[in-house]
């Protein structure tokens, strides 16, 4: 009997010891864990070949953003690239500059980082830990050096009027009761803004973003990107594109739409206007769609690698830089 009691006592001691050990390991791991939001992006020699998701111009400088908080910039039209200092390790989905020095990038966990030196150094302004709605931000647009909007999943919208020193929830200003995802933003003037969404919807503001009304296109799928500009008649010209290679255009600010024939079913993710008034769209399987300056005709080609493309920027009439799964890739005209 004594031996049995001793054995049970010994077993209990071992169990308590194991439990204490497990708790100590868990506590140690918890103490050592650091949120990627709070960690600086690692400097890596292979960053130029990593997953990159958006590209922008800051004067003569090119800036690209992507996974792990990676931001790269080039001052020689993409011949060489330098990795920026970024105060977050979260994936960055989109970047935009207003002027040559002020820029913002947005990404996972609602992270927003800002630069005031043309993209060399980035500081975190905002993240979802203090926000009323969670989830990633997918695009950002500033209509002045002080006022900007960022959008994301499930109708996530934040707004600033002080250059990002403070960001405030803005989803109640969007007529989106079903909380469709908001994929992309574009503006033609401080008063006119457009958001690409699901179910063939865009959300349009004509009062500087104070309200966004739902506008239905002749489509029921998702639009992952939007380009907008003022036409010679003063009306806004729009290009909507997304899943299945679908492209719609409007010459009257979204009041009416035309579907373009693209001869591709590859999803389209991003695009840019070109100097001659035409547009270039890129997407899955290395697809490249060129739309003529009348916004009525398209031509389609594919990159040699066939890797997915996320964004494109055209620093000159002869050069295009695309980014995507294969990193940074020059694109022949």
Short mmCIF file of the C-alpha atoms (twelve columns), coordinates in Angstrom:
data_MODEL
# 
_entry.id   MODEL 
# 
loop_
_atom_site.group_PDB 
_atom_site.id 
_atom_site.type_symbol 
_atom_site.label_atom_id 
_atom_site.label_alt_id 
_atom_site.label_comp_id 
_atom_site.label_asym_id 
_atom_site.label_seq_id 
_atom_site.Cartn_x 
_atom_site.Cartn_y 
_atom_site.Cartn_z 
_atom_site.pdbx_PDB_model_num 
ATOM 1   C CA . UNK A 1   0.000   0.000  0.000   1 
ATOM 2   C CA . UNK A 2   2.807   2.388  0.891   1 
ATOM 3   C CA . UNK A 3   4.432   1.726  -2.459  1 
ATOM 4   C CA . UNK A 4   1.144   2.430  -4.263  1 
ATOM 5   C CA . UNK A 5   0.680   5.715  -2.394  1 
ATOM 6   C CA . UNK A 6   4.273   6.676  -3.147  1 
ATOM 7   C CA . UNK A 7   3.778   5.867  -6.847  1 
ATOM 8   C CA . UNK A 8   0.601   7.945  -7.060  1 
ATOM 9   C CA . UNK A 9   2.293   10.803 -5.236  1 
ATOM 10  C CA . UNK A 10  5.271   10.579 -7.568  1 
ATOM 11  C CA . UNK A 11  2.979   10.560 -10.630 1 
ATOM 12  C CA . UNK A 12  1.127   13.644 -9.387  1 
ATOM 13  C CA . UNK A 13  4.426   15.423 -8.824  1 
ATOM 14  C CA . UNK A 14  5.529   14.546 -12.353 1 
ATOM 15  C CA . UNK A 15  2.219   15.786 -13.799 1 
ATOM 16  C CA . UNK A 16  2.458   19.062 -11.863 1 
ATOM 17  C CA . UNK A 17  6.051   19.449 -13.010 1 
ATOM 18  C CA . UNK A 18  5.067   18.854 -16.642 1 
ATOM 19  C CA . UNK A 19  2.208   21.328 -16.385 1 
ATOM 20  C CA . UNK A 20  4.443   23.943 -14.815 1 
ATOM 21  C CA . UNK A 21  7.040   23.346 -17.499 1 
ATOM 22  C CA . UNK A 22  4.444   23.726 -20.224 1 
ATOM 23  C CA . UNK A 23  3.190   26.950 -18.677 1 
ATOM 24  C CA . UNK A 24  6.708   28.316 -18.393 1 
ATOM 25  C CA . UNK A 25  7.443   27.479 -22.040 1 
ATOM 26  C CA . UNK A 26  4.171   29.093 -23.133 1 
ATOM 27  C CA . UNK A 27  4.838   32.158 -20.996 1 
ATOM 28  C CA . UNK A 28  8.358   32.393 -22.376 1 
ATOM 29  C CA . UNK A 29  7.090   32.100 -25.947 1 
ATOM 30  C CA . UNK A 30  4.439   34.724 -25.232 1 
ATOM 31  C CA . UNK A 31  7.040   37.021 -23.744 1 
ATOM 32  C CA . UNK A 32  9.283   36.566 -26.776 1 
ATOM 33  C CA . UNK A 33  6.522   37.017 -29.383 1 
ATOM 34  C CA . UNK A 34  6.506   40.334 -31.176 1 
ATOM 35  C CA . UNK A 35  3.755   41.445 -33.498 1 
ATOM 36  C CA . UNK A 36  5.053   41.878 -37.079 1 
ATOM 37  C CA . UNK A 37  3.249   45.218 -37.057 1 
ATOM 38  C CA . UNK A 38  5.830   46.447 -34.544 1 
ATOM 39  C CA . UNK A 39  8.891   44.936 -36.226 1 
ATOM 40  C CA . UNK A 40  10.983  46.701 -38.848 1 
ATOM 41  C CA . UNK A 41  11.103  45.056 -42.271 1 
ATOM 42  C CA . UNK A 42  14.199  42.898 -42.686 1 
ATOM 43  C CA . UNK A 43  16.825  43.966 -45.188 1 
ATOM 44  C CA . UNK A 44  17.209  41.051 -47.619 1 
ATOM 45  C CA . UNK A 45  19.388  40.733 -50.747 1 
ATOM 46  C CA . UNK A 46  16.651  38.822 -52.577 1 
ATOM 47  C CA . UNK A 47  13.933  41.427 -52.030 1 
ATOM 48  C CA . UNK A 48  13.915  42.412 -55.691 1 
ATOM 49  C CA . UNK A 49  12.724  38.869 -56.551 1 
ATOM 50  C CA . UNK A 50  10.173  38.623 -53.733 1 
ATOM 51  C CA . UNK A 51  6.394   38.974 -54.041 1 
ATOM 52  C CA . UNK A 52  5.730   42.616 -54.904 1 
ATOM 53  C CA . UNK A 53  2.203   43.956 -55.153 1 
ATOM 54  C CA . UNK A 54  2.142   47.591 -56.228 1 
ATOM 55  C CA . UNK A 55  4.261   50.268 -57.894 1 
ATOM 56  C CA . UNK A 56  4.123   54.059 -58.011 1 
ATOM 57  C CA . UNK A 57  6.110   57.086 -59.134 1 
ATOM 58  C CA . UNK A 58  7.422   59.800 -56.835 1 
ATOM 59  C CA . UNK A 59  8.734   62.355 -59.283 1 
ATOM 60  C CA . UNK A 60  11.583  60.608 -61.108 1 
ATOM 61  C CA . UNK A 61  11.758  57.888 -58.458 1 
ATOM 62  C CA . UNK A 62  10.019  54.508 -58.744 1 
ATOM 63  C CA . UNK A 63  8.714   52.850 -55.576 1 
ATOM 64  C CA . UNK A 64  7.411   49.276 -55.206 1 
ATOM 65  C CA . UNK A 65  5.889   47.513 -52.179 1 
ATOM 66  C CA . UNK A 66  5.114   43.929 -51.231 1 
ATOM 67  C CA . UNK A 67  5.404   41.073 -48.767 1 
ATOM 68  C CA . UNK A 68  7.054   41.342 -45.325 1 
ATOM 69  C CA . UNK A 69  6.936   45.137 -45.412 1 
ATOM 70  C CA . UNK A 70  9.373   45.264 -48.321 1 
ATOM 71  C CA . UNK A 71  9.647   48.621 -50.080 1 
ATOM 72  C CA . UNK A 72  12.180  49.257 -52.821 1 
ATOM 73  C CA . UNK A 73  13.004  52.434 -54.731 1 
ATOM 74  C CA . UNK A 74  14.934  53.232 -57.894 1 
ATOM 75  C CA . UNK A 75  16.362  56.539 -59.085 1 
ATOM 76  C CA . UNK A 76  17.587  55.243 -62.452 1 
ATOM 77  C CA . UNK A 77  14.348  54.066 -64.077 1 
ATOM 78  C CA . UNK A 78  14.600  50.577 -62.630 1 
ATOM 79  C CA . UNK A 79  18.224  49.801 -63.444 1 
ATOM 80  C CA . UNK A 80  19.096  49.442 -59.755 1 
ATOM 81  C CA . UNK A 81  16.997  49.189 -56.619 1 
ATOM 82  C CA . UNK A 82  17.516  50.034 -52.951 1 
ATOM 83  C CA . UNK A 83  15.525  48.702 -50.004 1 
ATOM 84  C CA . UNK A 84  13.850  51.338 -47.857 1 
ATOM 85  C CA . UNK A 85  13.686  51.428 -44.067 1 
ATOM 86  C CA . UNK A 86  10.153  50.416 -43.094 1 
ATOM 87  C CA . UNK A 87  8.783   50.341 -39.538 1 
ATOM 88  C CA . UNK A 88  6.517   47.322 -40.081 1 
ATOM 89  C CA . UNK A 89  6.931   43.756 -41.291 1 
ATOM 90  C CA . UNK A 90  3.351   43.380 -42.539 1 
ATOM 91  C CA . UNK A 91  2.592   42.753 -46.204 1 
ATOM 92  C CA . UNK A 92  1.910   45.977 -48.083 1 
ATOM 93  C CA . UNK A 93  -0.747  45.823 -50.808 1 
ATOM 94  C CA . UNK A 94  -0.774  49.309 -52.318 1 
ATOM 95  C CA . UNK A 95  1.221   52.542 -52.455 1 
ATOM 96  C CA . UNK A 96  0.468   56.100 -53.585 1 
ATOM 97  C CA . UNK A 97  2.361   59.392 -53.638 1 
ATOM 98  C CA . UNK A 98  1.068   62.927 -53.589 1 
ATOM 99  C CA . UNK A 99  3.960   64.937 -54.990 1 
ATOM 100 C CA . UNK A 100 7.537   63.739 -54.890 1 
ATOM 101 C CA . UNK A 101 8.046   63.400 -51.134 1 
ATOM 102 C CA . UNK A 102 4.789   62.418 -49.421 1 
ATOM 103 C CA . UNK A 103 3.669   58.807 -49.833 1 
ATOM 104 C CA . UNK A 104 1.507   56.198 -48.119 1 
ATOM 105 C CA . UNK A 105 1.390   52.405 -48.312 1 
ATOM 106 C CA . UNK A 106 -1.356  50.165 -46.879 1 
ATOM 107 C CA . UNK A 107 -1.555  46.474 -46.137 1 
ATOM 108 C CA . UNK A 108 -2.405  43.551 -43.880 1 
ATOM 109 C CA . UNK A 109 -3.825  44.141 -40.400 1 
ATOM 110 C CA . UNK A 110 -4.899  47.585 -41.598 1 
ATOM 111 C CA . UNK A 111 -1.326  48.854 -41.530 1 
ATOM 112 C CA . UNK A 112 -0.617  52.289 -43.007 1 
ATOM 113 C CA . UNK A 113 2.971   53.523 -43.332 1 
ATOM 114 C CA . UNK A 114 4.055   56.985 -44.461 1 
ATOM 115 C CA . UNK A 115 7.146   58.553 -45.995 1 
ATOM 116 C CA . UNK A 116 8.081   62.214 -46.165 1 
ATOM 117 C CA . UNK A 117 11.390  61.740 -47.995 1 
ATOM 118 C CA . UNK A 118 10.248  60.209 -51.270 1 
ATOM 119 C CA . UNK A 119 10.186  56.608 -50.105 1 
ATOM 120 C CA . UNK A 120 13.552  56.115 -48.377 1 
ATOM 121 C CA . UNK A 121 12.142  55.875 -44.830 1 
ATOM 122 C CA . UNK A 122 8.649   54.823 -43.734 1 
ATOM 123 C CA . UNK A 123 6.944   55.201 -40.355 1 
ATOM 124 C CA . UNK A 124 3.761   53.475 -39.211 1 
ATOM 125 C CA . UNK A 125 0.722   55.743 -38.852 1 
ATOM 126 C CA . UNK A 126 -2.115  53.291 -38.259 1 
ATOM 127 C CA . UNK A 127 -3.099  49.641 -37.816 1 
ATOM 128 C CA . UNK A 128 -6.278  47.668 -37.098 1 
ATOM 129 C CA . UNK A 129 -5.483  46.941 -33.450 1 
ATOM 130 C CA . UNK A 130 -7.171  50.201 -32.517 1 
ATOM 131 C CA . UNK A 131 -9.758  50.173 -35.308 1 
ATOM 132 C CA . UNK A 132 -13.445 49.351 -35.108 1 
ATOM 133 C CA . UNK A 133 -13.166 46.969 -38.090 1 
ATOM 134 C CA . UNK A 134 -10.424 44.431 -38.701 1 
ATOM 135 C CA . UNK A 135 -8.812  43.101 -41.872 1 
ATOM 136 C CA . UNK A 136 -6.417  44.243 -44.585 1 
ATOM 137 C CA . UNK A 137 -6.439  47.498 -46.467 1 
ATOM 138 C CA . UNK A 138 -6.208  47.032 -50.237 1 
ATOM 139 C CA . UNK A 139 -5.760  50.523 -51.685 1 
ATOM 140 C CA . UNK A 140 -5.097  54.145 -50.787 1 
ATOM 141 C CA . UNK A 141 -5.688  57.488 -52.518 1 
ATOM 142 C CA . UNK A 142 -4.906  61.049 -51.469 1 
ATOM 143 C CA . UNK A 143 -6.689  63.993 -53.059 1 
ATOM 144 C CA . UNK A 144 -4.378  66.530 -51.396 1 
ATOM 145 C CA . UNK A 145 -1.308  66.422 -49.205 1 
ATOM 146 C CA . UNK A 146 -3.599  66.264 -46.181 1 
ATOM 147 C CA . UNK A 147 -6.750  64.387 -47.199 1 
ATOM 148 C CA . UNK A 148 -6.785  60.718 -48.080 1 
ATOM 149 C CA . UNK A 149 -8.812  57.506 -47.991 1 
ATOM 150 C CA . UNK A 150 -7.882  53.843 -47.640 1 
ATOM 151 C CA . UNK A 151 -10.229 50.926 -48.375 1 
ATOM 152 C CA . UNK A 152 -10.295 47.187 -47.792 1 
ATOM 153 C CA . UNK A 153 -12.320 44.087 -47.090 1 
ATOM 154 C CA . UNK A 154 -15.919 44.079 -45.804 1 
ATOM 155 C CA . UNK A 155 -16.464 47.792 -46.521 1 
ATOM 156 C CA . UNK A 156 -13.441 48.827 -44.472 1 
ATOM 157 C CA . UNK A 157 -12.751 52.537 -45.037 1 
ATOM 158 C CA . UNK A 158 -10.557 54.974 -43.119 1 
ATOM 159 C CA . UNK A 159 -10.124 58.692 -43.756 1 
ATOM 160 C CA . UNK A 160 -7.623  61.375 -42.791 1 
ATOM 161 C CA . UNK A 161 -7.577  65.156 -43.138 1 
ATOM 162 C CA . UNK A 162 -4.163  65.723 -41.537 1 
ATOM 163 C CA . UNK A 163 -1.830  63.727 -43.746 1 
ATOM 164 C CA . UNK A 164 -2.351  60.544 -41.777 1 
ATOM 165 C CA . UNK A 165 -1.485  61.795 -38.308 1 
ATOM 166 C CA . UNK A 166 -4.956  60.524 -37.426 1 
ATOM 167 C CA . UNK A 167 -7.181  58.084 -39.306 1 
ATOM 168 C CA . UNK A 168 -10.901 57.697 -38.661 1 
ATOM 169 C CA . UNK A 169 -13.472 55.037 -39.668 1 
ATOM 170 C CA . UNK A 170 -15.467 56.156 -42.709 1 
ATOM 171 C CA . UNK A 171 -17.530 53.129 -43.787 1 
ATOM 172 C CA . UNK A 172 -20.796 54.766 -42.761 1 
ATOM 173 C CA . UNK A 173 -20.251 57.231 -45.604 1 
ATOM 174 C CA . UNK A 174 -20.411 54.419 -48.204 1 
ATOM 175 C CA . UNK A 175 -23.762 53.087 -49.428 1 
ATOM 176 C CA . UNK A 176 -22.637 49.481 -48.918 1 
ATOM 177 C CA . UNK A 177 -25.010 47.816 -46.482 1 
ATOM 178 C CA . UNK A 178 -23.992 44.335 -47.702 1 
ATOM 179 C CA . UNK A 179 -20.375 45.153 -46.853 1 
ATOM 180 C CA . UNK A 180 -18.928 44.124 -50.208 1 
ATOM 181 C CA . UNK A 181 -15.151 44.217 -50.394 1 
ATOM 182 C CA . UNK A 182 -13.629 47.480 -51.606 1 
ATOM 183 C CA . UNK A 183 -10.687 46.650 -53.864 1 
ATOM 184 C CA . UNK A 184 -9.382  49.841 -55.460 1 
ATOM 185 C CA . UNK A 185 -9.625  53.634 -55.335 1 
ATOM 186 C CA . UNK A 186 -9.204  56.349 -57.948 1 
ATOM 187 C CA . UNK A 187 -9.796  60.105 -58.001 1 
ATOM 188 C CA . UNK A 188 -9.923  62.665 -60.793 1 
ATOM 189 C CA . UNK A 189 -10.371 65.796 -58.660 1 
ATOM 190 C CA . UNK A 190 -10.607 66.393 -54.907 1 
ATOM 191 C CA . UNK A 191 -14.396 66.175 -55.311 1 
ATOM 192 C CA . UNK A 192 -14.690 63.069 -57.512 1 
ATOM 193 C CA . UNK A 193 -13.639 59.651 -56.215 1 
ATOM 194 C CA . UNK A 194 -14.439 56.091 -57.281 1 
ATOM 195 C CA . UNK A 195 -14.165 52.711 -55.512 1 
ATOM 196 C CA . UNK A 196 -14.149 49.365 -57.351 1 
ATOM 197 C CA . UNK A 197 -16.064 46.581 -55.618 1 
ATOM 198 C CA . UNK A 198 -17.898 43.254 -56.031 1 
ATOM 199 C CA . UNK A 199 -21.141 42.340 -57.820 1 
ATOM 200 C CA . UNK A 200 -20.428 44.774 -60.648 1 
ATOM 201 C CA . UNK A 201 -20.606 47.694 -58.239 1 
ATOM 202 C CA . UNK A 202 -18.602 50.846 -57.920 1 
ATOM 203 C CA . UNK A 203 -19.086 53.484 -55.270 1 
ATOM 204 C CA . UNK A 204 -18.933 57.067 -56.517 1 
ATOM 205 C CA . UNK A 205 -18.465 60.318 -54.631 1 
ATOM 206 C CA . UNK A 206 -19.043 63.754 -56.073 1 
ATOM 207 C CA . UNK A 207 -18.680 65.624 -52.791 1 
ATOM 208 C CA . UNK A 208 -15.055 64.973 -51.863 1 
ATOM 209 C CA . UNK A 209 -15.695 61.624 -50.219 1 
ATOM 210 C CA . UNK A 210 -18.323 62.791 -47.778 1 
ATOM 211 C CA . UNK A 211 -20.704 60.258 -49.357 1 
ATOM 212 C CA . UNK A 212 -20.211 57.367 -51.783 1 
ATOM 213 C CA . UNK A 213 -23.257 56.232 -53.739 1 
ATOM 214 C CA . UNK A 214 -23.589 52.752 -55.237 1 
ATOM 215 C CA . UNK A 215 -23.465 52.618 -59.049 1 
ATOM 216 C CA . UNK A 216 -24.313 49.360 -60.851 1 
ATOM 217 C CA . UNK A 217 -22.467 48.447 -64.048 1 
ATOM 218 C CA . UNK A 218 -23.716 45.901 -66.594 1 
ATOM 219 C CA . UNK A 219 -21.837 43.147 -64.796 1 
ATOM 220 C CA . UNK A 220 -22.249 40.922 -61.732 1 
ATOM 221 C CA . UNK A 221 -18.623 40.005 -60.993 1 
ATOM 222 C CA . UNK A 222 -15.764 41.584 -59.061 1 
ATOM 223 C CA . UNK A 223 -13.777 44.595 -60.239 1 
ATOM 224 C CA . UNK A 224 -10.283 44.458 -58.762 1 
ATOM 225 C CA . UNK A 225 -9.028  47.686 -60.307 1 
ATOM 226 C CA . UNK A 226 -10.122 51.075 -61.578 1 
ATOM 227 C CA . UNK A 227 -8.472  53.866 -63.573 1 
ATOM 228 C CA . UNK A 228 -9.976  57.339 -63.753 1 
ATOM 229 C CA . UNK A 229 -9.117  60.580 -65.561 1 
ATOM 230 C CA . UNK A 230 -10.834 63.707 -66.808 1 
ATOM 231 C CA . UNK A 231 -11.679 63.619 -70.509 1 
ATOM 232 C CA . UNK A 232 -11.316 66.580 -72.882 1 
ATOM 233 C CA . UNK A 233 -15.035 67.315 -72.468 1 
ATOM 234 C CA . UNK A 234 -14.663 67.567 -68.675 1 
ATOM 235 C CA . UNK A 235 -16.425 64.246 -68.049 1 
ATOM 236 C CA . UNK A 236 -14.598 61.526 -66.141 1 
ATOM 237 C CA . UNK A 237 -13.353 58.565 -68.156 1 
ATOM 238 C CA . UNK A 238 -13.203 55.273 -66.237 1 
ATOM 239 C CA . UNK A 239 -11.792 51.801 -66.823 1 
ATOM 240 C CA . UNK A 240 -13.026 48.977 -64.586 1 
ATOM 241 C CA . UNK A 241 -11.395 45.554 -64.727 1 
ATOM 242 C CA . UNK A 242 -11.153 42.341 -62.765 1 
ATOM 243 C CA . UNK A 243 -12.025 38.661 -62.608 1 
ATOM 244 C CA . UNK A 244 -12.188 36.767 -65.908 1 
ATOM 245 C CA . UNK A 245 -10.436 39.459 -67.954 1 
ATOM 246 C CA . UNK A 246 -13.535 41.633 -67.861 1 
ATOM 247 C CA . UNK A 247 -13.059 45.301 -68.838 1 
ATOM 248 C CA . UNK A 248 -15.736 48.013 -68.756 1 
ATOM 249 C CA . UNK A 249 -15.291 51.642 -69.727 1 
ATOM 250 C CA . UNK A 250 -17.299 54.798 -69.154 1 
ATOM 251 C CA . UNK A 251 -17.030 58.234 -70.769 1 
ATOM 252 C CA . UNK A 252 -19.494 59.937 -68.433 1 
ATOM 253 C CA . UNK A 253 -18.260 59.268 -64.903 1 
ATOM 254 C CA . UNK A 254 -20.064 55.952 -64.551 1 
ATOM 255 C CA . UNK A 255 -23.526 56.945 -65.752 1 
ATOM 256 C CA . UNK A 256 -23.224 54.485 -68.656 1 
ATOM 257 C CA . UNK A 257 -20.888 51.595 -69.408 1 
ATOM 258 C CA . UNK A 258 -19.468 49.666 -72.369 1 
ATOM 259 C CA . UNK A 259 -17.901 46.217 -72.142 1 
ATOM 260 C CA . UNK A 260 -14.703 45.795 -74.154 1 
ATOM 261 C CA . UNK A 261 -13.745 42.596 -75.949 1 
ATOM 262 C CA . UNK A 262 -10.419 41.428 -74.479 1 
ATOM 263 C CA . UNK A 263 -9.966  37.862 -75.802 1 
ATOM 264 C CA . UNK A 264 -8.696  36.714 -72.410 1 
ATOM 265 C CA . UNK A 265 -10.186 35.207 -69.278 1 
ATOM 266 C CA . UNK A 266 -7.119  35.931 -67.164 1 
ATOM 267 C CA . UNK A 267 -7.962  38.028 -64.138 1 
ATOM 268 C CA . UNK A 268 -6.803  41.654 -64.261 1 
ATOM 269 C CA . UNK A 269 -5.378  43.198 -61.116 1 
ATOM 270 C CA . UNK A 270 -3.948  46.638 -61.846 1 
ATOM 271 C CA . UNK A 271 -3.248  49.203 -64.544 1 
ATOM 272 C CA . UNK A 272 -1.866  52.587 -65.474 1 
ATOM 273 C CA . UNK A 273 -2.492  55.389 -67.946 1 
ATOM 274 C CA . UNK A 274 0.188   55.891 -70.609 1 
ATOM 275 C CA . UNK A 275 1.492   59.182 -71.950 1 
ATOM 276 C CA . UNK A 276 -0.316  58.817 -75.283 1 
ATOM 277 C CA . UNK A 277 -3.700  58.477 -73.586 1 
ATOM 278 C CA . UNK A 278 -3.909  54.697 -73.821 1 
ATOM 279 C CA . UNK A 279 -3.899  52.376 -70.809 1 
ATOM 280 C CA . UNK A 280 -2.076  49.228 -69.776 1 
ATOM 281 C CA . UNK A 281 -3.591  46.508 -67.565 1 
ATOM 282 C CA . UNK A 282 -1.825  43.457 -66.074 1 
ATOM 283 C CA . UNK A 283 -2.873  40.331 -64.223 1 
ATOM 284 C CA . UNK A 284 -2.856  36.545 -63.927 1 
ATOM 285 C CA . UNK A 285 -0.637  34.317 -66.090 1 
ATOM 286 C CA . UNK A 286 1.454   37.316 -67.119 1 
ATOM 287 C CA . UNK A 287 -1.389  38.857 -69.120 1 
ATOM 288 C CA . UNK A 288 -0.909  42.391 -70.476 1 
ATOM 289 C CA . UNK A 289 -3.905  44.213 -71.980 1 
ATOM 290 C CA . UNK A 290 -3.431  47.483 -73.866 1 
ATOM 291 C CA . UNK A 291 -6.455  49.754 -74.343 1 
ATOM 292 C CA . UNK A 292 -6.248  52.425 -77.038 1 
ATOM 293 C CA . UNK A 293 -6.704  56.109 -76.213 1 
ATOM 294 C CA . UNK A 294 -10.333 56.054 -77.328 1 
ATOM 295 C CA . UNK A 295 -10.987 53.369 -74.663 1 
ATOM 296 C CA . UNK A 296 -12.660 51.165 -77.253 1 
ATOM 297 C CA . UNK A 297 -10.041 48.718 -78.600 1 
ATOM 298 C CA . UNK A 298 -7.780  46.241 -76.824 1 
ATOM 299 C CA . UNK A 299 -4.755  44.089 -77.622 1 
ATOM 300 C CA . UNK A 300 -3.557  41.209 -75.464 1 
ATOM 301 C CA . UNK A 301 -0.131  39.693 -74.867 1 
ATOM 302 C CA . UNK A 302 1.600   37.648 -72.150 1 
ATOM 303 C CA . UNK A 303 5.007   37.852 -70.518 1 
ATOM 304 C CA . UNK A 304 7.425   35.051 -71.243 1 
ATOM 305 C CA . UNK A 305 7.425   33.708 -67.673 1 
ATOM 306 C CA . UNK A 306 3.638   33.650 -67.362 1 
ATOM 307 C CA . UNK A 307 3.914   34.526 -63.662 1 
ATOM 308 C CA . UNK A 308 1.073   36.573 -62.116 1 
ATOM 309 C CA . UNK A 309 1.497   40.347 -62.395 1 
ATOM 310 C CA . UNK A 310 0.249   42.657 -59.651 1 
ATOM 311 C CA . UNK A 311 0.977   46.177 -60.871 1 
ATOM 312 C CA . UNK A 312 2.570   48.240 -63.624 1 
ATOM 313 C CA . UNK A 313 4.123   51.695 -63.850 1 
ATOM 314 C CA . UNK A 314 5.295   53.527 -66.980 1 
ATOM 315 C CA . UNK A 315 8.166   55.896 -66.114 1 
ATOM 316 C CA . UNK A 316 8.589   56.953 -69.744 1 
ATOM 317 C CA . UNK A 317 7.010   56.456 -73.153 1 
ATOM 318 C CA . UNK A 318 9.455   53.620 -73.819 1 
ATOM 319 C CA . UNK A 319 9.605   51.886 -70.444 1 
ATOM 320 C CA . UNK A 320 7.202   49.863 -68.343 1 
ATOM 321 C CA . UNK A 321 8.048   48.212 -65.033 1 
ATOM 322 C CA . UNK A 322 5.787   45.417 -63.787 1 
ATOM 323 C CA . UNK A 323 5.830   43.691 -60.410 1 
ATOM 324 C CA . UNK A 324 4.298   40.467 -59.203 1 
ATOM 325 C CA . UNK A 325 5.135   36.969 -58.053 1 
ATOM 326 C CA . UNK A 326 8.532   37.111 -59.761 1 
ATOM 327 C CA . UNK A 327 9.499   40.468 -58.273 1 
ATOM 328 C CA . UNK A 328 10.437  43.373 -60.538 1 
ATOM 329 C CA . UNK A 329 10.358  42.757 -64.284 1 
ATOM 330 C CA . UNK A 330 11.028  45.279 -67.106 1 
ATOM 331 C CA . UNK A 331 8.353   44.986 -69.777 1 
ATOM 332 C CA . UNK A 332 9.214   45.546 -73.412 1 
ATOM 333 C CA . UNK A 333 7.028   48.106 -75.145 1 
# 
